[in-house]
């Protein structure tokens, strides 16, 4: 009987230790800041350079706002927004992110449901990228406003959902950035 009591006691201690370890692991994971996502256009201006992570090349190709930029201003401004943000050139990123929002907003909605969905996703992408920029610039209210707009436009978009989670008004730490190209 004494052996059984010792075994039962050891099992309870072991269970408590496992539960404590799992709880500590979950708490540590929850304490990690969520990663934000920036999205650009692979099939747009300087998309190949963006896809390869060559942000300097994107900036060199598009920053002068020449013919490549003008031929597809929405993707060019979006890709510049991403490149400048990824290289922490926030002062240069801000006007490009603003331009991407303005261009997406005025791009127009086609007559079909698919065209409407495409318009909303492009606008949501621009707002989401600008929200990431604001978060990186420690402007939480502006980040929250932009990600809320993105969510209203495209609530099921993966990049919006991830950024909505990462850009929480109560988050004290700035999020880490992950770039994806779409």
N, C-alpha and C positions, 0 to 999 in steps of 0.2 A: 504494500500500500504506500509505503514511504517513497518507493521508486516511482510509482504512478503520480504522486503529488509533485515530485521534483520534475518529472517529464512534463506534466501539465503546466507547471510554473514556467519552465524553460520555453515551452511552446507559446505561452502568452507573451513572454518577454520578446521572443523572436517576432511574433506577429506585430507587436507594438513597434519594434524596431523597423520592420519592413514598412509599416504604415507611416512612420515618421520620416523614413527615407523617401518614400513616394511623395509625401506632402511637401518635404523640403525641395525635392526636384521640381514639382509643379510650381511651387512658389518662386523658385529661381527662374524658371522658364517664363512665368508671368511677369517677373520683374524686368526681363529683357525688353528693350523697346522693339516694337514691331517695325518691320521694314516697309518703307514706302516704295512705290513703283513709278518710274517715269516711262512714258510710252512715246514712241516716235513712228515715223512712216518709213518703212523699208523701201517701198516702191516710189518714194518721193525724192525730192532734192537732197542730195548727199546721203541717201538712205544706206548705201553700201558701206560708207565710212562709219555711219552711226551704228550699223549692225556689227561691225568689227570692233566697236569700242574706240575707234580713232576719233575722239572728240575734237582734237586739234585740227584734223583735216576737215571736219564738218564746219568748224568755225572759219577756217581759211577759205573754203569753197563758198560759203554763204554770207559771211559778215559784211561784205561790201555791197550787198543787195543788188548784184548784177543780174544778168539775163537768166542764170540758173535759178536764182531766188525768185525773180519776177515770173518765170514760167509756171511756178507752182508755189505761190506765196504761202498758202496755208501749211503745206508740209514743210516748206523751208523754215518758216517762223517756228513751227512746232519742233523741228529737229534742232534748230539753233537754241531754243529754250532748253531742250534736254541737254545739249552739249555744254552750254554755259553753266547750267545747274550742276551737271556732273563734275565740272572742273572748278566748282565753287566760285565762279565769276558772276556773283549774284546781281551786281549792278548792271551788267550787260544782259543777263538773263531776263530781268524784269520787263524791259520793253518788248522783247521777243515773245515772252509768255503772254503779255497783254495783247500783242498783235495777233497771236494765234487765237485767242479768245474772240477778238473782234472779227477776224476773218471767218472763223467758224460760225459765229453768230449771224454774219451777213452772207453766208454761202448760199442760203436759200434752201427752201424745202420743196422737194419735187412733189408731183401729184399722187404718187403711190405711197402705200404704207411702208414699203421697203425703203423708199427714199427718205421718208420721215424718220425711220429708225436709224438710217445711216447718218443723217444730219444730227440727230440727238447724240449718237455715239461719238461723232467727231467733236461736237461741242463739249460733251462730257470729258473727252480726253484732254482738251485744252484746259478746261477748268481743273481737272485733276492734276495735270502737270503744274499749273500755277499754284494750286494748293500746296504741292510738295515744295515749290520754291519758297512760298510764304512760311512754311514750317521750318525750312532750313535757315531762313532769315530771322527766326524767332518772332514771327508775327502770327501767333496762334489764332486770333480772332479772324484775320483775313484768310488764313488756311482753312479754318472751320467753315467760313462762309462759302468759299470756293468748292470745298469737297461736298458740302450740302447741295450746292447747285448741280454738281456732277452727279450726285446720287439721285436727285430728282429727275434728271434726264435719262440716266442709264443705271437703274438700281441693281441690275443683275450683271453688269460688266465686272469682270474679275479685278481689273485694275482699280475701279471705283471702290469695290468692297474692301480690297486690301488697304487702300489709302484711307478709307473711312475708319477702319479699325486702328490704323497707325496714327492718324491725326485726330486724336481725342483731345478735347479741350482741357481735360484734367491731367494730361500727360506732362510730366515735368521735364523729361529728357527729350531731346530732339531725335527724330527717327533716323535710322540708317537708310541709305539710298541703294536701291537695286534698279538697274536699268534693264528694261525689256523693250524689244522693238516689235511693232505690230504692223 
